[in-house]
Amino acid sequence: MAAMKTIRLKPGKERSLLRRHPWVFESAIAKGGGDRGETVRIESHEGQFLAWAAFSPDSRIRARAWSFDEAQRIDAAFLEATLARAVALRDRLAIDSDGVRLVHGESDGLPGLIVDRYGDTLVAQFTSAGVERWKGVLADALLRVTGLAKLYERSDASARSLEGLEPVTGWLRGGEGAPVELSLREHGWTLTLNIAEGHKTGYYLDQRDSRQRFAQYAERHAFSRVLNCFCYTGGFTVAALAGMRAAQAAGRGQGGAVISIDSSGPALARARTHVALNGFDPAQAEFVDADVNASLRQYLRDGQRFDAIVLDPPKFAPTAAHAERAARAYKDINRLALQLLVPGGVLFTFSCSGGISGDLFHKIVASAGADAGVDGYILERLGGAPDHPMTLEFPEGEYLKGLVVMRKA
């Protein structure tokens, strides 16, 4: 058996690994290397063992830790046991959906691996050199651990290029000839997705609980006019209509209408389908194929106002280096949204940018309010659903941040 390759760190660069943070950056390495995805031994400058990690010669994150136990062997048995722990956690969460994230990368000890389950179909993204090297082993283990037979690969995220990997999509195990159009049950609603073409692995499972929360607000406050920006396939639109219908049934409203904006025609078409699929009156839902920023400005000029607004934009800042430019974009849309709310109206505003921290996002929204001349109560802070966990040792797992803001009267 060939000797394990060793990475020696620069003096003082072992601190993060001693805190069990899984990343080793290029700038921290004094010497050593390995092949793409190869397991290497990470040592301090003094030769102390720190971790077993997957090496990536093309990435700024040169190594991602598999284990901090020197006695641990990184092999098929280790990977299957790690997968089994991740799946067992989701079983304990009792999620009200048949769409669940089973593996969430570093937070589950499998850096760069994302696995979502939609009913009887698994969809996986292999975004780092380490999991790419073990792809076949991981694919077989996933089928054994879950008892499922179909695994679709959606390894087309931009992160793969940073690892020197080409995009790959298609059936990885089973599924040949099976449909890529699937349906999904969530909080009693029926939604659809295309695992070959949809964003991420086909759908935004991370917003599951926030959609339910929005439905609860719509019911409690009996919204009559809702604006859903960057609506994608209408998850928050369905949530709003469900809440309005519940309020009306309880005698606390007359129903209402939702305007949903997105710049993707196919996404809007699917959103329309979701309205009909869940038995809502199509007259309650207006879909606008347009730029959100321009639309918000036009609504303001027209004197329109809304009881509730959802801002769930795409990733403006993939890394901290993009934070300043992204902050301006977030501030602008939040300023306009706060102006468009009626007094007592509710804003659900989100950032999915890893380069924007929760504290910074709060400051951005506060600055937007100051510029708009609007104050508001922060009623709640929101994040990803619990099957998208953040661990104590890996705070970068908190990419999705949300605030619920009620405009002061």
Secondary structure, DSSP 8 states (H G I E B T S, - for coil): -----EEEE-TTTTHHHHTT--EEEGGGEEE---STT-EEEEE-TT--EEEEEEE-TTSSEEEEEEES-TT---SHHHHHHHHHHHHHHHHHHT-SBSEEEEEEGGGGT-TTEEEEEETTEEEEEE-SHHHHHTHHHHHHHHHHHH---EEEEEE--THHHHTT---EEEEEES-TT--SEEEEEETTEEEEEETTTSSTTSS-GGGHHHHHHHHHHHHHHT-SEEEEES-TTTHHHHHHHHHHHHHHHTTS----EEEEEES-HHHHHHHHHHHHHTT--GGGEEEEES-HHHHHHHHHHTT--EEEEEE----S-SSGGGHHHHHHHHHHHHHHHHHHEEEEEEEEEEE--TTS-HHHHHHHHHHHHHHHT--EEEEEEEE--TTS--BTTBGGG---EEEEEEE--
